Amino acid sequence: MSGVLVRDRRAERRQATIDEILAAAWDLVREEGVAALSVRGLGARVGMRAQSLYVYFPSKHAIYDAMFAQANTELLGRLQDGPEPGDPITSLHRRARVFVEFCTEDPARYQLLFQRTIPGFEPSEESYAIARQVLDTTRQALGRAGLTDDAHLEVWTALTSGLVSQQLANDPGGTRFVRHLDEVIDMYLSHIKRQGRRK
């Protein structure tokens, strides 16, 4: 054995084609809407017949599934990027800002990840596992701030996602609703603290 790593060029070419297909799929859903993706249109965008796409993805839902996994992987990377602030409250504010920025910069991506806009689509267990990782990191961040009840996580996700939904629906590209993010987080934390004192 020479110890020389032999490249699998066929696998590399296949992955490059998959990456090209997914990039084109994202372009299309950003132009036409998440639910409007068609295999024929996607094939035309990448210069392939629709039938040829099935060599890489067995169905349109498989394309959505790969997009779902890709987007959640990016969100997880954003949330974990950089040093974690030592103060748990500062960490929660940072996490909320990262999440809101990620969602509002790409409405199509937000719809795919957090709204049921595609009839019949359910992410695969493998793809959904990445989404659970995202949620688990949020649960852990809340736990470091002493917020360990399931209700704490449910209210957190409702508040942050609600601001994003309001922003995208009523002021896309602006800051009318998301500019209140820090205030909303402070109100949430203050409410939880008052609840704790009453127990």
C-alpha positions in Angstrom: 0.0 0.0 0.0 1.4 3.3 -1.0 -0.8 5.3 1.3 -1.9 7.6 -1.5 -5.6 8.6 -1.3 -7.4 7.7 -4.5 -10.1 10.2 -5.4 -13.5 8.8 -6.4 -14.0 11.1 -9.4 -17.3 9.5 -10.3 -18.7 10.3 -6.9 -17.3 13.8 -7.1 -19.0 14.4 -10.4 -22.3 13.0 -9.1 -22.1 15.3 -6.0 -21.3 18.3 -8.2 -24.4 17.6 -10.3 -26.5 17.2 -7.2 -25.2 20.5 -5.9 -26.0 22.2 -9.2 -29.5 20.8 -9.2 -30.2 22.0 -5.6 -28.7 25.5 -6.4 -31.1 25.7 -9.4 -34.0 24.5 -7.3 -33.4 27.2 -4.7 -33.2 29.8 -7.6 -36.6 28.6 -8.9 -38.4 28.6 -5.6 -37.1 32.1 -4.8 -38.5 33.2 -8.2 -41.7 31.3 -8.4 -42.6 30.2 -4.9 -41.8 27.1 -2.8 -44.8 25.1 -3.9 -44.3 26.0 -7.6 -41.2 23.9 -8.1 -41.6 21.6 -11.1 -39.2 18.8 -12.2 -39.6 19.9 -15.8 -38.7 23.5 -15.0 -35.8 22.4 -12.9 -34.5 20.1 -15.6 -34.7 23.0 -18.1 -32.8 25.2 -15.7 -29.9 22.8 -15.4 -29.9 21.6 -19.0 -31.3 18.1 -18.3 -34.4 16.2 -19.3 -36.8 15.7 -16.4 -36.3 12.0 -16.6 -32.6 12.4 -16.0 -33.2 14.2 -12.7 -34.7 11.1 -11.4 -31.2 9.5 -11.5 -30.3 11.9 -8.7 -33.6 12.4 -7.0 -36.3 9.7 -7.2 -39.1 12.3 -6.7 -39.9 16.0 -6.4 -40.3 15.5 -2.7 -36.8 14.0 -2.5 -35.6 17.3 -4.0 -37.5 19.2 -1.3 -36.1 16.9 1.3 -32.5 17.6 0.2 -33.2 21.3 0.3 -34.7 21.0 3.8 -31.6 19.2 5.0 -29.3 21.7 3.3 -31.1 24.7 4.8 -31.2 23.3 8.3 -27.5 22.4 8.1 -26.8 26.0 7.2 -29.0 27.3 10.0 -27.2 25.0 12.5 -23.9 26.3 11.3 -24.9 29.9 11.7 -26.2 29.3 15.2 -22.9 27.5 16.2 -20.6 29.9 14.4 -18.3 31.9 16.6 -17.6 31.7 20.4 -20.7 31.3 22.6 -21.2 34.4 24.9 -20.5 33.5 28.5 -23.6 35.2 29.7 -26.7 33.0 29.0 -29.0 36.0 28.4 -26.6 37.6 25.9 -26.4 34.2 24.3 -30.2 34.0 23.9 -30.3 37.5 22.4 -27.6 36.5 19.9 -29.3 33.3 19.0 -32.6 35.1 18.4 -30.9 37.6 16.1 -29.1 34.9 14.1 -32.4 33.0 13.7 -34.4 36.0 12.6 -31.7 37.2 10.2 -31.5 33.8 8.7 -35.2 33.5 8.2 -35.9 37.0 6.9 -33.0 37.1 4.4 -34.6 34.2 2.4 -38.5 33.9 2.6 -38.6 30.8 0.4 -36.1 29.0 2.7 -38.2 30.1 5.7 -41.4 28.7 4.2 -39.8 25.4 3.4 -38.3 25.0 6.9 -41.1 26.4 9.1 -44.4 26.5 7.1 -46.4 23.7 5.6 -46.6 25.1 2.1 -46.0 21.9 0.1 -49.0 19.6 0.1 -48.0 16.1 1.2 -44.3 16.9 1.9 -42.8 15.4 5.1 -39.1 15.5 5.6 -37.3 12.2 5.9 -36.1 11.0 9.3 -32.5 11.8 8.2 -33.3 15.4 7.2 -35.6 16.0 10.2 -32.8 14.9 12.5 -30.9 18.0 11.5 -33.9 20.2 12.4 -34.1 18.5 15.7 -30.4 19.4 16.3 -31.3 23.0 15.7 -34.1 22.8 18.2 -31.9 21.0 20.7 -29.3 23.7 20.6 -32.1 26.2 21.4 -33.3 24.0 24.2 -29.7 23.9 25.6 -29.3 27.7 25.3 -32.6 28.2 27.2 -31.5 25.6 29.8 -28.3 27.6 30.5 -30.5 30.5 31.3 -32.5 28.3 33.7 -35.5 27.9 31.3 -36.0 24.1 31.3 -39.7 23.6 30.9 -41.1 22.4 27.5 -43.4 25.5 27.6 -40.3 27.8 27.7 -39.2 26.4 24.4 -42.6 26.5 22.9 -43.1 30.1 23.7 -39.6 31.0 22.5 -40.2 29.4 19.1 -43.7 31.0 18.9 -42.3 34.5 19.6 -39.3 34.4 17.3 -41.1 32.7 14.4 -44.1 35.0 14.9 -41.9 38.1 14.5 -40.5 36.6 11.3 -43.9 35.7 9.9 -45.2 39.2 10.6 -42.1 40.8 9.0 -42.3 38.7 5.9 -46.0 39.1 5.5 -46.3 42.8 6.2 -42.9 44.5 5.5 -40.7 42.1 3.4 -37.2 43.4 3.2 -37.8 45.9 6.1 -37.4 45.9 9.8 -40.9 47.0 11.1 -41.4 43.9 13.3 -38.0 42.4 13.7 -36.6 45.6 15.2 -38.6 44.8 18.3 -36.8 41.5 18.8 -34.6 42.4 21.7 -37.6 44.0 23.5 -39.7 40.9 22.9 -37.0 38.7 24.3 -36.6 40.9 27.4 -40.4 40.9 27.9 -40.3 37.1 27.6 -37.5 36.7 30.1 -39.1 39.2 32.5 -42.4 37.2 32.4 -40.6 34.0 33.1 -38.8 35.6 36.0 -42.1 36.9 37.5 -43.6 33.5 37.1 -40.7 32.0 39.0 -41.2 34.4 41.9 -44.9 33.5 42.2 -44.1 29.8 42.6 
